[in-house]
Amino acid sequence: MPTPPYPLHPQPMNKSWLERNPRWKIPLGALILLLLMAIGGIPGLMTVLSIRDSDVVQQCLARAAANPQIHDDIGDPIQAGWFVPGE
């Protein structure tokens, strides 16, 4: 009788750490999600801060501060916020 190409009694598979500890799946997933959000948020924050400190925004703020109609519509003080909408 020829021998089969596979073992008759296969060795049990070794489980990974995550398969042996399934309760860690949700906390690890949340931690990975928070890390990815932090990694993506830092460049976004740096972009907003660099746009806010640009010469164009400073010139627009100076022109807006000199315009009395804007003072009537918006009020005082006119200053840059965290987000600069527009193009």
Backbone as a printed PyTorch tensor [residue, N CA C, xyz], in Angstrom:
tensor([[[  0.8260,  -1.1690,   0.0000],
         [  0.0000,   0.0000,   0.0000],
         [  0.8800,   1.2460,   0.0000]],

        [[  0.6250,   2.1540,  -0.9650],
         [  1.4680,   3.3620,  -1.0170],
         [  1.1250,   4.3170,   0.1330]],

        [[  2.1060,   5.1310,   0.4930],
         [  1.8770,   6.1060,   1.5770],
         [  1.1570,   7.3240,   1.0130]],

        [[  0.2420,   7.9070,   1.7960],
         [ -0.4930,   9.0820,   1.3080],
         [  0.4240,  10.3110,   1.2590]],

        [[  0.1050,  11.3040,   0.4040],
         [  0.9610,  12.4920,   0.2840],
         [  0.7930,  13.4730,   1.4480]],

        [[ -0.1140,  13.1600,   2.3370],
         [ -0.3540,  14.0310,   3.4880],
         [ -0.2500,  13.1850,   4.7500]],

        [[  0.0360,  13.8180,   5.8860],
         [  0.1220,  13.0090,   7.1110],
         [ -1.2740,  12.5800,   7.5750]],

        [[ -1.3480,  11.3900,   8.1070],
         [ -2.6290,  10.8840,   8.5870],
         [ -3.0680,  11.5920,   9.8650]],

        [[ -2.1370,  12.0070,  10.6740],
         [ -2.4270,  12.7310,  11.9160],
         [ -1.6880,  14.0650,  11.8670]],

        [[ -2.3180,  15.1000,  11.3010],
         [ -1.6030,  16.3790,  11.1660],
         [ -1.3540,  17.0140,  12.5280]],

        [[ -0.2900,  17.7910,  12.5790],
         [  0.0560,  18.5080,  13.7940],
         [ -0.9760,  19.6120,  14.0310]],

        [[ -1.3350,  19.8720,  15.2790],
         [ -2.2670,  20.9730,  15.5360],
         [ -1.6210,  22.3120,  15.1780]],

        [[ -2.4420,  23.2000,  14.6230],
         [ -1.9190,  24.5040,  14.2210],
         [ -1.6980,  25.3690,  15.4560]],

        [[ -0.6430,  26.1330,  15.4310],
         [ -0.3770,  27.0650,  16.5190],
         [ -1.2200,  28.3090,  16.3160]],

        [[ -1.9310,  28.7260,  17.3620],
         [ -2.7570,  29.9250,  17.2810],
         [ -1.8930,  31.1540,  17.5460]],

        [[ -2.2550,  32.2470,  16.8970],
         [ -1.5410,  33.4960,  17.1420],
         [ -1.9750,  34.0750,  18.4820]],

        [[ -1.2560,  35.0860,  18.9470],
         [ -1.5700,  35.7080,  20.2270],
         [ -2.9770,  36.2980,  20.2100]],

        [[ -3.3490,  36.9250,  19.0920],
         [ -4.6610,  37.5440,  19.0030],
         [ -5.7850,  36.5060,  18.9780]],

        [[ -5.5210,  35.3380,  18.4170],
         [ -6.5170,  34.2690,  18.4420],
         [ -6.6400,  33.6540,  19.8340]],

        [[ -5.5560,  33.6400,  20.5900],
         [ -5.6170,  33.1190,  21.9570],
         [ -6.2380,  34.1240,  22.9230]],

        [[ -6.1930,  35.4310,  22.5890],
         [ -6.7300,  36.4870,  23.4460],
         [ -7.7210,  37.3390,  22.6600]],

        [[ -8.9190,  36.8270,  22.3850],
         [ -9.8490,  37.5720,  21.5190],
         [-10.4210,  38.8250,  22.1740]],

        [[-10.3380,  38.9490,  23.4880],
         [-10.8680,  40.1360,  24.1570],
         [-10.0630,  41.3870,  23.8470]],

        [[ -8.8760,  41.2260,  23.3320],
         [ -8.0220,  42.3750,  23.0100],
         [ -8.2980,  42.9480,  21.6300]],

        [[ -9.1600,  42.3420,  20.8450],
         [ -9.3930,  42.8070,  19.4710],
         [ -9.9940,  44.2050,  19.4480]],

        [[-10.9990,  44.4690,  20.2560],
         [-11.6480,  45.7880,  20.2440],
         [-10.7210,  46.8710,  20.7940]],

        [[-10.0600,  46.6840,  21.9640],
         [ -9.1460,  47.7430,  22.4260],
         [ -7.9820,  47.9940,  21.4740]],

        [[ -7.4350,  46.9310,  20.8870],
         [ -6.3380,  47.1320,  19.9390],
         [ -6.8170,  47.8390,  18.6730]],

        [[ -8.0120,  47.4950,  18.2080],
         [ -8.5690,  48.1780,  17.0420],
         [ -8.8030,  49.6500,  17.3180]],

        [[ -9.3120,  49.9690,  18.5120],
         [ -9.5370,  51.3720,  18.8700],
         [ -8.2160,  52.1210,  18.9840]],

        [[ -7.2100,  51.4860,  19.5470],
         [ -5.9020,  52.1260,  19.6670],
         [ -5.2850,  52.3860,  18.2940]],

        [[ -5.3950,  51.4420,  17.4040],
         [ -4.8740,  51.6250,  16.0470],
         [ -5.6220,  52.7390,  15.3340]],

        [[ -6.9410,  52.7910,  15.5150],
         [ -7.7350,  53.8570,  14.9040],
         [ -7.3300,  55.2280,  15.4440]],

        [[ -7.1210,  55.3380,  16.7460],
         [ -6.6850,  56.6110,  17.3320],
         [ -5.3030,  57.0190,  16.8330]],

        [[ -4.4110,  56.0520,  16.7120],
         [ -3.0740,  56.3680,  16.1960],
         [ -3.1330,  56.8410,  14.7480]],

        [[ -3.9510,  56.2040,  13.9350],
         [ -4.0760,  56.6260,  12.5400],
         [ -4.6990,  58.0160,  12.4400]],

        [[ -5.6660,  58.3070,  13.3110],
         [ -6.2710,  59.6380,  13.3040],
         [ -5.2580,  60.6960,  13.7390]],

        [[ -4.4190,  60.3610,  14.7200],
         [ -3.3990,  61.3060,  15.1710],
         [ -2.3590,  61.5350,  14.0810]],

        [[ -1.9550,  60.4810,  13.4150],
         [ -0.9580,  60.6130,  12.3400],
         [ -1.5240,  61.4420,  11.1980]],

        [[ -2.8040,  61.2750,  10.8750],
         [ -3.4240,  62.0600,   9.8100],
         [ -3.7770,  63.4650,  10.2430]],

        [[ -4.0310,  63.6670,  11.5320],
         [ -4.4340,  64.9810,  12.0170],
         [ -3.2960,  65.9680,  12.1530]],

        [[ -2.1080,  65.4860,  12.4360],
         [ -0.9690,  66.3920,  12.6120],
         [ -0.6410,  67.1350,  11.3200]],

        [[ -0.5450,  66.4810,  10.1630],
         [ -0.3060,  67.2570,   8.9340],
         [ -1.4490,  68.2150,   8.6080]],

        [[ -2.6860,  67.8110,   8.9040],
         [ -3.8160,  68.6990,   8.6640],
         [ -3.7430,  69.9400,   9.5350]],

        [[ -3.3890,  69.7750,  10.7890],
         [ -3.2500,  70.9100,  11.6990],
         [ -2.1090,  71.8240,  11.2590]],

        [[ -1.0240,  71.2340,  10.8290],
         [  0.1110,  72.0460,  10.3620],
         [ -0.2680,  72.8330,   9.1130]],

        [[ -1.0840,  72.2550,   8.2390],
         [ -1.5290,  72.9600,   7.0460],
         [ -2.4110,  74.1390,   7.4100]],

        [[ -3.3390,  73.9260,   8.3440],
         [ -4.2230,  75.0190,   8.7610],
         [ -3.4110,  76.1410,   9.3940]],

        [[ -2.4520,  75.7850,  10.2310],
         [ -1.6470,  76.8090,  10.8900],
         [ -0.7630,  77.5640,   9.8930]],

        [[ -0.2470,  76.8770,   8.8970],
         [  0.6000,  77.5560,   7.9170],
         [ -0.2340,  78.4720,   7.0190]],

        [[ -1.4700,  78.0800,   6.7070],
         [ -2.3360,  78.9460,   5.9000],
         [ -2.7270,  80.1710,   6.7100]],

        [[ -3.0200,  79.9700,   7.9920],
         [ -3.4570,  81.0790,   8.8340],
         [ -2.3590,  82.1290,   8.9970]],

        [[ -1.1100,  81.7280,   8.9810],
         [  0.0030,  82.6540,   9.1450],
         [  0.5620,  83.1630,   7.8240]],

        [[ -0.0970,  82.8820,   6.7220],
         [  0.4370,  83.3020,   5.4170],
         [  0.2150,  84.8020,   5.1970]],

        [[  0.9570,  85.3490,   4.2500],
         [  0.8590,  86.7790,   3.9370],
         [ -0.5130,  87.1480,   3.3780]],

        [[ -1.1070,  86.2510,   2.6130],
         [ -2.4020,  86.5320,   2.0070],
         [ -3.4660,  86.7200,   3.0890]],

        [[ -3.4720,  85.8500,   4.0800],
         [ -4.4600,  85.9500,   5.1530],
         [ -4.2160,  87.2160,   5.9710]],

        [[ -2.9740,  87.5430,   6.2180],
         [ -2.6640,  88.7620,   6.9760],
         [ -3.1090,  90.0080,   6.2150]],

        [[ -2.9130,  90.0290,   4.8920],
         [ -3.3610,  91.1700,   4.0880],
         [ -4.8880,  91.2670,   4.0900]],

        [[ -5.5770,  90.1280,   4.0160],
         [ -7.0440,  90.1390,   4.0430],
         [ -7.5550,  90.6450,   5.3870]],

        [[ -6.9280,  90.2450,   6.4600],
         [ -7.3420,  90.7170,   7.7720],
         [ -7.1130,  92.2190,   7.9170]],

        [[ -6.0060,  92.7080,   7.3770],
         [ -5.7300,  94.1470,   7.4460],
         [ -6.7540,  94.9290,   6.6240]],

        [[ -7.0970,  94.4080,   5.4260],
         [ -8.1090,  95.0890,   4.6040],
         [ -9.4840,  95.0420,   5.2650]],

        [[ -9.8040,  93.9290,   5.9150],
         [-11.0920,  93.8130,   6.5900],
         [-11.1600,  94.7470,   7.7990]],

        [[-10.0410,  94.9000,   8.4970],
         [-10.0260,  95.7890,   9.6680],
         [-10.1630,  97.2480,   9.2470]],

        [[ -9.7220,  97.5770,   8.0260],
         [ -9.8020,  98.9550,   7.5480],
         [-11.1580,  99.2930,   6.9370]],

        [[-11.9980,  98.3110,   6.6770],
         [-13.2820,  98.5310,   6.0210],
         [-14.3730,  98.7490,   7.0750]],

        [[-15.0300,  99.9150,   7.0970],
         [-16.0610, 100.1640,   8.1190],
         [-17.3230,  99.3150,   7.9180]],

        [[-17.6350,  98.9160,   6.6860],
         [-18.8200,  98.0880,   6.4550],
         [-18.6520,  96.7160,   7.1240]],

        [[-17.4510,  96.1700,   7.0750],
         [-17.1970,  94.8820,   7.7190],
         [-17.3200,  95.0160,   9.2340]],

        [[-16.8570,  96.1520,   9.7720],
         [-17.0070,  96.3790,  11.2120],
         [-18.4860,  96.4030,  11.6020]],

        [[-19.3400,  96.9850,  10.7470],
         [-20.7720,  97.0220,  11.0470],
         [-21.4040,  95.6320,  10.9670]],

        [[-20.9610,  94.8130,   9.9790],
         [-21.5520,  93.4850,   9.7890],
         [-21.0480,  92.4660,  10.8170]],

        [[-19.7510,  92.4440,  11.0380],
         [-19.1390,  91.4200,  11.8910],
         [-18.9660,  91.9140,  13.3180]],

        [[-18.4960,  93.1040,  13.4650],
         [-18.2050,  93.6400,  14.7870],
         [-16.7100,  93.6030,  15.0720]],

        [[-16.3600,  94.0160,  16.2730],
         [-14.9480,  94.0380,  16.6820],
         [-14.7000,  92.9470,  17.7060]],

        [[-13.5380,  92.4400,  17.8480],
         [-12.3440,  92.5960,  17.0320],
         [-12.3520,  91.6390,  15.8410]],

        [[-11.6400,  91.9930,  14.8150],
         [-11.4940,  91.1330,  13.6400],
         [-10.1490,  90.4340,  13.7760]],

        [[-10.2130,  89.1160,  13.9180],
         [ -8.9880,  88.3350,  14.0820],
         [ -9.1600,  86.9680,  13.4300]],

        [[ -8.0510,  86.3360,  13.1530],
         [ -8.0760,  85.0250,  12.4950],
         [ -8.4550,  83.9540,  13.5140]],

        [[ -9.3160,  83.0190,  13.0950],
         [ -9.6930,  81.8980,  13.9420],
         [ -8.8400,  80.6720,  13.5960]],

        [[ -9.2880,  79.5280,  14.0640],
         [ -8.5430,  78.2910,  13.7900],
         [ -8.6750,  77.8590,  12.3280]],

        [[ -9.8760,  77.9900,  11.7770],
         [-10.0980,  77.5330,  10.4100],
         [-10.3140,  78.7260,   9.4980]],

        [[ -9.6690,  78.6750,   8.3530],
         [ -9.7880,  79.7410,   7.3670],
         [-10.5410,  79.1690,   6.1690]],

        [[-11.8490,  79.4270,   6.0540],
         [-12.5850,  78.8640,   4.9280],
         [-12.3240,  79.6590,   3.6420]],

        [[-12.5400,  79.0370,   2.5370],
         [-12.3830,  79.7140,   1.2520],
         [-11.2290,  79.1520,   0.4640]],

        [[-10.9380,  79.8340,  -0.6280],
         [ -9.8760,  79.3760,  -1.5250],
         [ -8.8060,  80.4370,  -1.6470]]])
